[in-house]
């Protein structure tokens, strides 16, 4: 039997937190097998992550494996009825690498830079 996937997210991010709250509501409504933990209120060492590493990208731990970025979103989206179609779309051979590149090279760095600016204020 596999473990319930654990979504590690940045609850202090004004963009990430509302999106994850939406996933939480959908998961509860659908009885989806997902757990959620805010990286700001957990011991990240158990996953061999620093706070900065965790804040740089979305992470999911499934069956002991740390999954990050677009692949983490796919784990979530596959569990939710409203986003299952999105997982199928993004998981296409041409689309997945492009989505991964955009997330890793554009979106995640922008969100992390915003996070670091909020921390310095």
MODELLER restraints for C-alpha pairs under 7 A, 6 or more apart:
rsr = mdl.restraints
at = mdl.atoms
rsr.add(forms.Gaussian(group=physical.xy_distance, feature=features.Distance(at['CA:2:A'], at['CA:63:A']), mean=5.89, stdev=0.5))
rsr.add(forms.Gaussian(group=physical.xy_distance, feature=features.Distance(at['CA:3:A'], at['CA:62:A']), mean=6.56, stdev=0.5))
rsr.add(forms.Gaussian(group=physical.xy_distance, feature=features.Distance(at['CA:3:A'], at['CA:63:A']), mean=5.39, stdev=0.5))
rsr.add(forms.Gaussian(group=physical.xy_distance, feature=features.Distance(at['CA:4:A'], at['CA:33:A']), mean=5.67, stdev=0.5))
rsr.add(forms.Gaussian(group=physical.xy_distance, feature=features.Distance(at['CA:4:A'], at['CA:34:A']), mean=5.67, stdev=0.5))
rsr.add(forms.Gaussian(group=physical.xy_distance, feature=features.Distance(at['CA:4:A'], at['CA:35:A']), mean=6.65, stdev=0.5))
rsr.add(forms.Gaussian(group=physical.xy_distance, feature=features.Distance(at['CA:4:A'], at['CA:62:A']), mean=6.85, stdev=0.5))
rsr.add(forms.Gaussian(group=physical.xy_distance, feature=features.Distance(at['CA:5:A'], at['CA:33:A']), mean=6.97, stdev=0.5))
rsr.add(forms.Gaussian(group=physical.xy_distance, feature=features.Distance(at['CA:5:A'], at['CA:34:A']), mean=5.21, stdev=0.5))
rsr.add(forms.Gaussian(group=physical.xy_distance, feature=features.Distance(at['CA:5:A'], at['CA:35:A']), mean=6.16, stdev=0.5))
rsr.add(forms.Gaussian(group=physical.xy_distance, feature=features.Distance(at['CA:5:A'], at['CA:60:A']), mean=6.41, stdev=0.5))
rsr.add(forms.Gaussian(group=physical.xy_distance, feature=features.Distance(at['CA:5:A'], at['CA:61:A']), mean=5.57, stdev=0.5))
rsr.add(forms.Gaussian(group=physical.xy_distance, feature=features.Distance(at['CA:5:A'], at['CA:62:A']), mean=4.52, stdev=0.5))
rsr.add(forms.Gaussian(group=physical.xy_distance, feature=features.Distance(at['CA:6:A'], at['CA:34:A']), mean=6.12, stdev=0.5))
rsr.add(forms.Gaussian(group=physical.xy_distance, feature=features.Distance(at['CA:6:A'], at['CA:35:A']), mean=4.71, stdev=0.5))
rsr.add(forms.Gaussian(group=physical.xy_distance, feature=features.Distance(at['CA:6:A'], at['CA:36:A']), mean=5.63, stdev=0.5))
rsr.add(forms.Gaussian(group=physical.xy_distance, feature=features.Distance(at['CA:6:A'], at['CA:60:A']), mean=5.32, stdev=0.5))
rsr.add(forms.Gaussian(group=physical.xy_distance, feature=features.Distance(at['CA:6:A'], at['CA:61:A']), mean=5.04, stdev=0.5))
rsr.add(forms.Gaussian(group=physical.xy_distance, feature=features.Distance(at['CA:6:A'], at['CA:62:A']), mean=6.56, stdev=0.5))
rsr.add(forms.Gaussian(group=physical.xy_distance, feature=features.Distance(at['CA:7:A'], at['CA:35:A']), mean=5.99, stdev=0.5))
rsr.add(forms.Gaussian(group=physical.xy_distance, feature=features.Distance(at['CA:7:A'], at['CA:36:A']), mean=4.66, stdev=0.5))
rsr.add(forms.Gaussian(group=physical.xy_distance, feature=features.Distance(at['CA:7:A'], at['CA:37:A']), mean=6.19, stdev=0.5))
rsr.add(forms.Gaussian(group=physical.xy_distance, feature=features.Distance(at['CA:7:A'], at['CA:59:A']), mean=5.99, stdev=0.5))
rsr.add(forms.Gaussian(group=physical.xy_distance, feature=features.Distance(at['CA:7:A'], at['CA:60:A']), mean=4.42, stdev=0.5))
rsr.add(forms.Gaussian(group=physical.xy_distance, feature=features.Distance(at['CA:7:A'], at['CA:61:A']), mean=6.62, stdev=0.5))
rsr.add(forms.Gaussian(group=physical.xy_distance, feature=features.Distance(at['CA:8:A'], at['CA:36:A']), mean=6.16, stdev=0.5))
rsr.add(forms.Gaussian(group=physical.xy_distance, feature=features.Distance(at['CA:8:A'], at['CA:37:A']), mean=5.16, stdev=0.5))
rsr.add(forms.Gaussian(group=physical.xy_distance, feature=features.Distance(at['CA:8:A'], at['CA:38:A']), mean=5.93, stdev=0.5))
rsr.add(forms.Gaussian(group=physical.xy_distance, feature=features.Distance(at['CA:8:A'], at['CA:39:A']), mean=5.87, stdev=0.5))
rsr.add(forms.Gaussian(group=physical.xy_distance, feature=features.Distance(at['CA:8:A'], at['CA:58:A']), mean=6.49, stdev=0.5))
rsr.add(forms.Gaussian(group=physical.xy_distance, feature=features.Distance(at['CA:8:A'], at['CA:59:A']), mean=5.16, stdev=0.5))
rsr.add(forms.Gaussian(group=physical.xy_distance, feature=features.Distance(at['CA:8:A'], at['CA:60:A']), mean=5.86, stdev=0.5))
rsr.add(forms.Gaussian(group=physical.xy_distance, feature=features.Distance(at['CA:9:A'], at['CA:37:A']), mean=6.46, stdev=0.5))
rsr.add(forms.Gaussian(group=physical.xy_distance, feature=features.Distance(at['CA:9:A'], at['CA:38:A']), mean=5.17, stdev=0.5))
rsr.add(forms.Gaussian(group=physical.xy_distance, feature=features.Distance(at['CA:9:A'], at['CA:39:A']), mean=5.68, stdev=0.5))
rsr.add(forms.Gaussian(group=physical.xy_distance, feature=features.Distance(at['CA:9:A'], at['CA:58:A']), mean=5.79, stdev=0.5))
rsr.add(forms.Gaussian(group=physical.xy_distance, feature=features.Distance(at['CA:9:A'], at['CA:59:A']), mean=6.81, stdev=0.5))
rsr.add(forms.Gaussian(group=physical.xy_distance, feature=features.Distance(at['CA:10:A'], at['CA:16:A']), mean=6.47, stdev=0.5))
rsr.add(forms.Gaussian(group=physical.xy_distance, feature=features.Distance(at['CA:10:A'], at['CA:17:A']), mean=6.41, stdev=0.5))
rsr.add(forms.Gaussian(group=physical.xy_distance, feature=features.Distance(at['CA:10:A'], at['CA:38:A']), mean=5.57, stdev=0.5))
rsr.add(forms.Gaussian(group=physical.xy_distance, feature=features.Distance(at['CA:10:A'], at['CA:39:A']), mean=5.53, stdev=0.5))
rsr.add(forms.Gaussian(group=physical.xy_distance, feature=features.Distance(at['CA:10:A'], at['CA:40:A']), mean=6.77, stdev=0.5))
rsr.add(forms.Gaussian(group=physical.xy_distance, feature=features.Distance(at['CA:10:A'], at['CA:55:A']), mean=6.00, stdev=0.5))
rsr.add(forms.Gaussian(group=physical.xy_distance, feature=features.Distance(at['CA:11:A'], at['CA:17:A']), mean=4.82, stdev=0.5))
rsr.add(forms.Gaussian(group=physical.xy_distance, feature=features.Distance(at['CA:11:A'], at['CA:38:A']), mean=5.23, stdev=0.5))
rsr.add(forms.Gaussian(group=physical.xy_distance, feature=features.Distance(at['CA:11:A'], at['CA:40:A']), mean=6.95, stdev=0.5))
rsr.add(forms.Gaussian(group=physical.xy_distance, feature=features.Distance(at['CA:13:A'], at['CA:115:A']), mean=6.53, stdev=0.5))
rsr.add(forms.Gaussian(group=physical.xy_distance, feature=features.Distance(at['CA:26:A'], at['CA:80:A']), mean=6.57, stdev=0.5))
rsr.add(forms.Gaussian(group=physical.xy_distance, feature=features.Distance(at['CA:27:A'], at['CA:34:A']), mean=6.73, stdev=0.5))
rsr.add(forms.Gaussian(group=physical.xy_distance, feature=features.Distance(at['CA:27:A'], at['CA:80:A']), mean=6.22, stdev=0.5))
rsr.add(forms.Gaussian(group=physical.xy_distance, feature=features.Distance(at['CA:32:A'], at['CA:79:A']), mean=5.84, stdev=0.5))
rsr.add(forms.Gaussian(group=physical.xy_distance, feature=features.Distance(at['CA:32:A'], at['CA:80:A']), mean=6.47, stdev=0.5))
rsr.add(forms.Gaussian(group=physical.xy_distance, feature=features.Distance(at['CA:33:A'], at['CA:79:A']), mean=6.91, stdev=0.5))
rsr.add(forms.Gaussian(group=physical.xy_distance, feature=features.Distance(at['CA:39:A'], at['CA:54:A']), mean=6.84, stdev=0.5))
rsr.add(forms.Gaussian(group=physical.xy_distance, feature=features.Distance(at['CA:44:A'], at['CA:50:A']), mean=6.36, stdev=0.5))
rsr.add(forms.Gaussian(group=physical.xy_distance, feature=features.Distance(at['CA:55:A'], at['CA:112:A']), mean=6.48, stdev=0.5))
rsr.add(forms.Gaussian(group=physical.xy_distance, feature=features.Distance(at['CA:56:A'], at['CA:108:A']), mean=6.09, stdev=0.5))
rsr.add(forms.Gaussian(group=physical.xy_distance, feature=features.Distance(at['CA:56:A'], at['CA:109:A']), mean=6.88, stdev=0.5))
rsr.add(forms.Gaussian(group=physical.xy_distance, feature=features.Distance(at['CA:56:A'], at['CA:112:A']), mean=5.24, stdev=0.5))
rsr.add(forms.Gaussian(group=physical.xy_distance, feature=features.Distance(at['CA:57:A'], at['CA:68:A']), mean=6.42, stdev=0.5))
rsr.add(forms.Gaussian(group=physical.xy_distance, feature=features.Distance(at['CA:57:A'], at['CA:69:A']), mean=5.59, stdev=0.5))
rsr.add(forms.Gaussian(group=physical.xy_distance, feature=features.Distance(at['CA:57:A'], at['CA:108:A']), mean=5.92, stdev=0.5))
rsr.add(forms.Gaussian(group=physical.xy_distance, feature=features.Distance(at['CA:58:A'], at['CA:68:A']), mean=5.70, stdev=0.5))
rsr.add(forms.Gaussian(group=physical.xy_distance, feature=features.Distance(at['CA:58:A'], at['CA:69:A']), mean=5.38, stdev=0.5))
rsr.add(forms.Gaussian(group=physical.xy_distance, feature=features.Distance(at['CA:58:A'], at['CA:72:A']), mean=6.46, stdev=0.5))
rsr.add(forms.Gaussian(group=physical.xy_distance, feature=features.Distance(at['CA:59:A'], at['CA:66:A']), mean=6.74, stdev=0.5))
rsr.add(forms.Gaussian(group=physical.xy_distance, feature=features.Distance(at['CA:59:A'], at['CA:67:A']), mean=5.58, stdev=0.5))
rsr.add(forms.Gaussian(group=physical.xy_distance, feature=features.Distance(at['CA:59:A'], at['CA:68:A']), mean=4.42, stdev=0.5))
rsr.add(forms.Gaussian(group=physical.xy_distance, feature=features.Distance(at['CA:59:A'], at['CA:69:A']), mean=6.53, stdev=0.5))
rsr.add(forms.Gaussian(group=physical.xy_distance, feature=features.Distance(at['CA:59:A'], at['CA:72:A']), mean=5.60, stdev=0.5))
rsr.add(forms.Gaussian(group=physical.xy_distance, feature=features.Distance(at['CA:60:A'], at['CA:66:A']), mean=5.93, stdev=0.5))
rsr.add(forms.Gaussian(group=physical.xy_distance, feature=features.Distance(at['CA:60:A'], at['CA:67:A']), mean=5.11, stdev=0.5))
rsr.add(forms.Gaussian(group=physical.xy_distance, feature=features.Distance(at['CA:60:A'], at['CA:68:A']), mean=6.37, stdev=0.5))
rsr.add(forms.Gaussian(group=physical.xy_distance, feature=features.Distance(at['CA:60:A'], at['CA:72:A']), mean=5.28, stdev=0.5))
rsr.add(forms.Gaussian(group=physical.xy_distance, feature=features.Distance(at['CA:61:A'], at['CA:67:A']), mean=5.98, stdev=0.5))
rsr.add(forms.Gaussian(group=physical.xy_distance, feature=features.Distance(at['CA:69:A'], at['CA:103:A']), mean=6.94, stdev=0.5))
rsr.add(forms.Gaussian(group=physical.xy_distance, feature=features.Distance(at['CA:70:A'], at['CA:99:A']), mean=6.95, stdev=0.5))
rsr.add(forms.Gaussian(group=physical.xy_distance, feature=features.Distance(at['CA:70:A'], at['CA:100:A']), mean=5.50, stdev=0.5))
rsr.add(forms.Gaussian(group=physical.xy_distance, feature=features.Distance(at['CA:70:A'], at['CA:103:A']), mean=6.91, stdev=0.5))
rsr.add(forms.Gaussian(group=physical.xy_distance, feature=features.Distance(at['CA:74:A'], at['CA:87:A']), mean=5.28, stdev=0.5))
rsr.add(forms.Gaussian(group=physical.xy_distance, feature=features.Distance(at['CA:77:A'], at['CA:83:A']), mean=4.89, stdev=0.5))
rsr.add(forms.Gaussian(group=physical.xy_distance, feature=features.Distance(at['CA:77:A'], at['CA:84:A']), mean=5.27, stdev=0.5))
rsr.add(forms.Gaussian(group=physical.xy_distance, feature=features.Distance(at['CA:77:A'], at['CA:86:A']), mean=6.83, stdev=0.5))
rsr.add(forms.Gaussian(group=physical.xy_distance, feature=features.Distance(at['CA:77:A'], at['CA:87:A']), mean=5.47, stdev=0.5))
rsr.add(forms.Gaussian(group=physical.xy_distance, feature=features.Distance(at['CA:78:A'], at['CA:84:A']), mean=4.71, stdev=0.5))
rsr.add(forms.Gaussian(group=physical.xy_distance, feature=features.Distance(at['CA:78:A'], at['CA:87:A']), mean=5.75, stdev=0.5))
rsr.add(forms.Gaussian(group=physical.xy_distance, feature=features.Distance(at['CA:90:A'], at['CA:96:A']), mean=5.23, stdev=0.5))
